[in-house]
Amino acid sequence: MFSLKHIIFLFSLLVICMTEVNAKSYNSWHLLYQDTYGVIKKIKDPKKHSTVIEFKSKSSRDTYINGAKTGKKAWNNRKDRTIKWDFNFNKNFVIMVSIKTEKGYRELIYTSGEENGNLYFGLGKYIVTGTWQTITRDLEKDLHQYEPDNKIVSVNAFIIRGSGKIGKIEMLSSKKREKKKVEPKVEVIVKKVEKKIKDIIRKEEEKKEEAQKAQEKREEEKKEQKPIKDENSFTPKIILEQGNLIYHRLGEPFFDPGATATDYNGATIDVSVIGEVNINKVNRYVLTYIATDENGYTSTKARVVMVYKLGEEAKAEKVKPKRKPKNIVSSNSTKEKAMKKEKAMKKVMKYEEFLDLTPLHDDELDEGLLYYD
């Protein structure tokens, strides 16, 4: 028979043993790598109003583990498949839940990012706010997303890399999850609202970018657009120096006064000339001036050069006209000379509008028709 003292001693020993087992299962934290220098502290958190574990990492290799992948320190939870934890981080982190499956050991990885991949899941950037958050994950469901034909045998450890605080870690049974009323979490609602706001902002920015691109495209097309050739306002403008008709005396040197040209924008462009003047032969010569702008639009303008010889010179050379001009009366009076000169000039001026190279007859330019004092 045991005495009362023996019973109290045995009961106390049993409580101590149970406490140690429970601590090894969920509350026993230690560094995963012995050569790292991360700090683990148990502190009283004023916002949480409870005791929590604080991690202070000094390098990216500082990793903290509760439980173990294998061995005596492993949780070896073969019943529950849902894990829940409270934590407070204001920097990026990586959380791994070590599990044993029918196909071997696996780590389900949870990050502060937004992307998902092979056995890793992004919890979202909203989670890194420096406030206490509660996360609940169905480990079996997460495993089946990438290995649908695999099953969990046991949950063994909880691993953290980063600086922050961790509160309670719980494994929930399926029955407890079924009876528990599912209520929307504040964090989930905030996440949905933030996502909606981000989508609205992103769509507005996309609309602005599209409108800006469309405007730039219109301006670019407007710059590159060539004017319609039928519209004379877009073609270059040519100005002939000394006009489009020049009278030049036979045998004297001829110097082309040239021309200037400007494009639609008023910029000066080059002018080329086609045609020649034979100063030794009486005739009508056409010089054609051509200007082309950078857009390929061309303008032309013609100048008529009348090479003539005076009536007195024609007489000295005894050039007989084939046909005498009518209505010209020879007279020595000043009045008759003036009338004669006026009629001769009218006769010559009718060639001003010609742009072809039809030669003039000698009888139209000879004997007094172009007579000057």
C-alpha positions as CSV (number, residue, x, y, z in Angstrom):
1,M,0.0,0.0,0.0
2,F,1.2,3.5,-0.9
3,S,1.0,6.2,1.7
4,L,-0.5,9.7,0.9
5,K,3.0,11.1,0.6
6,H,3.8,8.5,-2.1
7,I,0.6,9.3,-4.0
8,I,1.3,13.1,-4.0
9,F,4.9,12.5,-5.1
10,L,3.8,10.3,-7.9
11,F,1.1,12.7,-9.1
12,S,3.6,15.6,-9.1
13,L,6.1,13.6,-11.0
14,L,3.3,12.7,-13.6
15,V,2.4,16.4,-14.0
16,I,6.1,17.3,-14.6
17,C,6.5,14.5,-17.1
18,M,3.3,15.6,-19.0
19,T,4.5,19.2,-19.0
20,E,7.9,18.2,-20.5
21,V,6.3,16.1,-23.2
22,N,3.9,18.9,-24.1
23,A,6.8,21.3,-24.3
24,K,8.8,19.0,-26.5
25,S,5.8,18.7,-28.8
26,Y,4.8,22.3,-29.4
27,N,6.7,24.8,-27.3
28,S,10.2,23.6,-27.5
29,W,12.1,25.9,-29.9
30,H,15.8,25.6,-30.8
31,L,18.1,26.6,-33.7
32,L,18.1,24.2,-36.5
33,Y,21.8,24.8,-37.4
34,Q,24.3,24.9,-34.5
35,D,26.7,27.2,-36.3
36,T,24.2,30.1,-36.5
37,Y,23.6,32.9,-34.0
38,G,19.9,33.6,-34.0
39,V,18.3,34.6,-30.6
40,I,15.2,32.9,-29.2
41,K,13.5,34.8,-26.3
42,K,10.3,34.2,-24.3
43,I,8.7,37.6,-23.7
44,K,5.4,39.1,-22.5
45,D,3.8,40.8,-25.5
46,P,1.6,43.9,-24.5
47,K,-0.6,43.7,-27.6
48,K,-1.1,39.9,-27.4
49,H,-1.5,40.0,-23.6
50,S,0.3,36.7,-23.3
51,T,3.7,35.1,-23.3
52,V,5.2,34.6,-26.8
53,I,8.4,33.5,-28.5
54,E,10.5,36.2,-30.1
55,F,13.1,35.4,-32.8
56,K,16.0,37.8,-33.7
57,S,18.0,36.6,-36.7
58,K,21.5,37.8,-37.4
59,S,21.8,36.1,-40.8
60,S,19.6,34.6,-43.5
61,R,20.7,31.1,-42.3
62,D,19.2,31.5,-38.8
63,T,16.4,28.9,-38.7
64,Y,14.2,28.0,-35.8
65,I,12.5,24.6,-35.4
66,N,9.8,23.3,-33.1
67,G,9.8,19.5,-33.2
68,A,12.0,17.5,-35.6
69,K,11.8,15.9,-39.0
70,T,12.4,12.4,-37.4
71,G,13.3,11.0,-34.1
72,K,12.1,11.5,-30.5
73,K,11.7,15.3,-30.9
74,A,9.3,14.9,-33.8
75,W,5.6,15.7,-33.1
76,N,4.6,12.5,-34.8
77,N,1.0,13.7,-34.9
78,R,-0.9,11.0,-36.9
79,K,-4.4,12.2,-36.3
80,D,-4.8,15.9,-37.1
81,R,-4.3,17.5,-40.5
82,T,-5.1,21.1,-39.9
83,I,-2.5,23.5,-38.3
84,K,-3.2,26.9,-36.8
85,W,-0.7,29.5,-35.6
86,D,-0.5,33.1,-34.4
87,F,2.4,35.2,-35.4
88,N,3.6,38.8,-35.9
89,F,6.2,39.6,-38.5
90,N,7.2,42.9,-40.2
91,K,9.7,41.5,-42.6
92,N,9.7,38.6,-45.1
93,F,9.7,35.1,-43.7
94,V,9.6,31.5,-44.6
95,I,7.5,28.9,-42.6
96,M,7.9,25.2,-43.2
97,V,5.7,22.4,-41.9
98,S,7.6,19.1,-41.9
99,I,5.4,16.1,-42.7
100,K,5.8,12.4,-43.4
101,T,3.8,11.0,-46.3
102,E,3.2,7.7,-47.9
103,K,5.8,8.7,-50.5
104,G,8.4,10.0,-48.1
105,Y,9.2,13.2,-46.2
106,R,7.9,16.5,-47.4
107,E,8.0,20.2,-46.4
108,L,4.9,22.4,-47.0
109,I,6.3,25.9,-47.4
110,Y,4.5,29.2,-46.7
111,T,6.0,32.5,-47.6
112,S,5.2,36.2,-47.4
113,G,5.0,36.4,-51.2
114,E,2.0,36.0,-53.5
115,E,3.1,33.2,-55.8
116,N,2.4,29.5,-55.4
117,G,4.5,26.7,-56.7
118,N,5.4,23.0,-56.0
119,L,4.4,22.6,-52.4
120,Y,4.9,26.2,-51.5
121,F,2.2,28.8,-51.0
122,G,2.2,32.6,-50.8
123,L,0.3,34.0,-47.9
124,G,0.4,37.6,-49.4
125,K,2.4,40.7,-48.6
126,Y,-0.5,42.0,-46.5
127,I,0.6,39.5,-43.8
128,V,3.8,41.4,-43.1
129,T,2.3,44.3,-41.3
130,G,3.9,44.1,-37.8
131,T,0.5,43.1,-36.3
132,W,-0.7,39.8,-34.9
133,Q,-2.1,37.4,-37.6
134,T,-3.8,34.0,-37.3
135,I,-3.3,31.5,-40.1
136,T,-5.1,28.2,-40.5
137,R,-4.0,25.7,-43.2
138,D,-5.4,22.3,-44.2
139,L,-2.2,20.4,-44.7
140,E,-3.9,17.5,-46.5
141,K,-5.5,19.8,-49.0
142,D,-2.3,21.7,-49.6
143,L,-0.4,18.4,-50.2
144,H,-3.1,17.2,-52.7
145,Q,-2.8,20.4,-54.8
146,Y,0.5,19.1,-56.1
147,E,0.5,15.4,-55.1
148,P,-3.2,14.3,-55.3
149,D,-2.3,10.6,-55.0
150,N,-0.3,11.1,-51.8
151,K,-1.4,11.1,-48.1
152,I,0.0,12.5,-44.9
153,V,1.2,9.9,-42.3
154,S,2.2,12.3,-39.6
155,V,3.0,16.0,-38.9
156,N,6.4,16.3,-37.3
157,A,7.7,19.9,-37.0
158,F,7.2,23.6,-37.5
159,I,10.1,25.6,-38.9
160,I,10.6,29.4,-39.2
161,R,13.2,31.5,-40.9
162,G,13.1,35.2,-40.3
163,S,12.7,37.7,-37.4
164,G,9.4,38.1,-35.6
165,K,7.2,36.7,-32.9
166,I,5.2,33.4,-32.7
167,G,2.3,32.7,-30.4
168,K,0.3,29.6,-30.1
169,I,0.6,26.7,-32.5
170,E,-2.3,24.2,-32.6
171,M,-3.1,21.1,-34.5
172,L,-6.9,20.8,-35.1
173,S,-8.8,17.6,-35.5
174,S,-11.3,17.1,-38.3
175,K,-14.2,16.8,-35.9
176,K,-13.3,20.1,-34.3
177,R,-13.1,21.7,-37.7
178,E,-16.6,20.4,-38.6
179,K,-18.2,21.6,-35.4
180,K,-16.5,25.0,-35.5
181,K,-18.6,27.7,-37.2
182,V,-16.8,29.1,-40.2
183,E,-16.7,32.9,-39.8
184,P,-15.0,35.3,-42.2
185,K,-11.7,36.6,-40.7
186,V,-10.9,40.3,-40.6
187,E,-7.7,39.5,-42.4
188,V,-9.5,37.8,-45.2
189,I,-11.9,40.6,-45.6
190,V,-9.1,43.2,-45.6
191,K,-7.3,41.1,-48.1
192,K,-10.3,41.0,-50.4
193,V,-10.8,44.7,-50.1
194,E,-7.2,45.5,-50.8
195,K,-7.2,43.1,-53.8
196,K,-10.3,44.8,-55.2
197,I,-8.7,48.3,-54.7
198,K,-5.5,47.1,-56.3
199,D,-7.5,45.7,-59.3
200,I,-9.4,49.0,-59.7
201,I,-6.1,51.0,-59.5
202,R,-4.4,48.7,-61.9
203,K,-7.3,48.9,-64.4
204,E,-7.3,52.7,-64.2
205,E,-3.5,52.8,-64.8
206,E,-3.9,50.4,-67.7
207,K,-6.6,52.7,-69.2
208,K,-4.4,55.7,-68.7
209,E,-1.4,53.9,-70.4
210,E,-3.6,52.8,-73.3
211,A,-4.9,56.3,-73.7
212,Q,-1.4,57.7,-73.6
213,K,-0.1,55.2,-76.1
214,A,-3.1,55.9,-78.4
215,Q,-2.4,59.6,-78.2
216,E,1.3,59.1,-78.9
217,K,0.4,56.8,-81.8
218,R,-1.9,59.5,-83.3
219,E,0.7,62.1,-82.9
220,E,3.3,59.8,-84.5
221,E,1.0,59.0,-87.4
222,K,0.2,62.7,-87.8
223,K,3.9,63.5,-88.1
224,E,4.5,60.6,-90.5
225,Q,1.4,61.3,-92.5
226,K,2.1,62.6,-96.0
227,P,0.0,65.5,-97.3
228,I,-2.4,64.7,-100.1
229,K,-0.7,65.3,-103.4
230,D,-3.8,67.0,-104.9
231,E,-3.6,69.8,-102.4
232,N,-1.3,72.4,-103.7
233,S,-0.8,73.9,-100.3
234,F,1.5,71.1,-99.3
235,T,3.8,71.3,-102.4
236,P,7.0,73.3,-102.4
237,K,6.8,77.0,-103.4
238,I,9.3,78.2,-106.1
239,I,10.1,81.9,-106.6
240,L,11.9,82.8,-109.8
241,E,14.4,85.7,-109.5
242,Q,13.6,88.4,-112.2
243,G,10.3,86.8,-113.1
244,N,9.3,84.1,-115.6
245,L,10.2,86.0,-118.8
246,I,13.6,87.3,-119.7
247,Y,14.6,89.1,-123.0
248,H,18.2,88.4,-123.9
249,R,20.2,90.0,-126.7
250,L,21.8,87.8,-129.2
251,G,25.5,87.0,-128.6
252,E,25.7,88.4,-125.1
253,P,26.7,86.1,-122.2
254,F,23.6,84.8,-120.3
255,F,23.6,84.3,-116.5
256,D,20.7,82.5,-115.0
257,P,19.3,84.6,-112.1
258,G,18.1,81.3,-110.5
259,A,15.3,80.6,-108.2
260,T,14.6,79.8,-104.5
261,A,12.2,77.3,-103.0
262,T,10.6,76.5,-99.6
263,D,8.7,73.4,-98.4
264,Y,5.4,73.3,-96.6
265,N,7.0,74.2,-93.2
266,G,8.9,77.2,-94.7
267,A,12.3,75.5,-94.8
268,T,14.6,76.3,-97.7
269,I,15.1,73.4,-100.1
270,D,17.4,72.9,-103.2
271,V,16.3,73.8,-106.7
272,S,17.5,72.2,-109.9
273,V,17.1,73.5,-113.4
274,I,16.6,71.8,-116.7
275,G,17.2,73.4,-120.1
276,E,19.8,75.5,-121.9
277,V,20.0,78.9,-123.6
278,N,21.9,79.2,-126.9
279,I,22.9,82.9,-127.0
280,N,24.1,82.6,-130.6
281,K,20.7,81.6,-132.0
282,V,17.5,83.7,-132.0
283,N,14.8,81.6,-130.4
284,R,12.6,81.1,-127.4
285,Y,14.1,78.9,-124.7
286,V,12.4,77.4,-121.6
287,L,14.2,76.8,-118.4
288,T,12.3,74.4,-116.0
289,Y,13.0,74.7,-112.2
290,I,12.3,71.7,-110.0
291,A,12.1,71.5,-106.2
292,T,11.4,68.3,-104.2
293,D,10.9,68.3,-100.4
294,E,11.8,65.5,-97.9
295,N,8.3,63.9,-98.2
296,G,8.7,63.5,-102.0
297,Y,6.4,66.3,-103.1
298,T,7.6,68.1,-106.2
299,S,6.9,71.5,-107.7
300,T,8.0,72.9,-111.1
301,K,8.1,76.3,-112.6
302,A,9.2,77.5,-116.0
303,R,11.0,80.6,-117.2
304,V,11.0,81.7,-120.9
305,V,14.2,83.3,-122.2
306,M,13.7,85.2,-125.5
307,V,17.0,85.5,-127.4
308,Y,16.6,88.3,-130.0
309,K,18.6,90.6,-132.2
310,L,17.8,94.2,-132.9
311,G,16.2,95.2,-136.1
312,E,19.2,97.2,-137.2
313,E,21.5,94.2,-136.8
314,A,19.1,92.2,-138.9
315,K,19.2,94.7,-141.6
316,A,23.0,94.9,-141.5
317,E,23.2,91.1,-142.0
318,K,20.6,91.5,-144.8
319,V,18.3,89.0,-143.3
320,K,15.1,89.1,-145.4
321,P,11.9,88.2,-143.5
322,K,9.6,85.7,-145.1
323,R,6.6,87.6,-144.0
324,K,6.5,91.3,-143.0
325,P,4.5,92.2,-140.0
326,K,1.2,93.8,-140.9
327,N,0.0,97.2,-139.7
328,I,3.5,98.6,-139.2
329,V,4.0,101.8,-141.1
330,S,7.5,103.2,-141.6
331,S,7.8,106.8,-140.5
332,N,10.5,109.0,-139.2
333,S,8.1,110.8,-136.8
334,T,8.4,110.1,-133.1
335,K,4.7,109.1,-132.8
336,E,5.0,106.5,-135.5
337,K,8.2,105.1,-133.9
338,A,6.4,104.8,-130.6
339,M,3.4,103.0,-132.2
340,K,5.8,100.7,-134.0
341,K,7.6,99.8,-130.8
342,E,4.3,99.2,-128.9
343,K,3.0,96.8,-131.6
344,A,6.2,94.9,-131.7
345,M,6.2,94.4,-128.0
346,K,2.7,93.1,-128.0
347,K,3.7,90.7,-130.7
348,V,6.5,89.3,-128.5
349,M,4.5,89.2,-125.3
350,K,2.1,86.7,-126.7
351,Y,4.8,84.0,-126.3
352,E,5.0,84.6,-122.6
353,E,2.5,81.9,-121.8
354,F,4.1,79.2,-124.0
355,L,5.9,76.4,-122.1
356,D,6.9,74.3,-125.1
357,L,10.0,74.7,-127.2
358,T,8.3,75.7,-130.5
359,P,10.9,78.0,-132.3
360,L,9.9,81.5,-133.4
361,H,10.2,82.4,-137.1
362,D,12.8,84.8,-138.2
363,D,10.3,86.9,-139.9
364,E,8.6,87.5,-136.4
365,L,11.8,88.7,-134.8
366,D,13.4,90.4,-137.7
367,E,13.4,93.9,-139.1
368,G,12.0,96.3,-136.6
369,L,9.9,93.8,-134.6
370,L,12.2,94.0,-131.6
371,Y,13.6,97.4,-132.2
372,Y,15.2,99.4,-129.4
373,D,17.0,102.7,-129.5
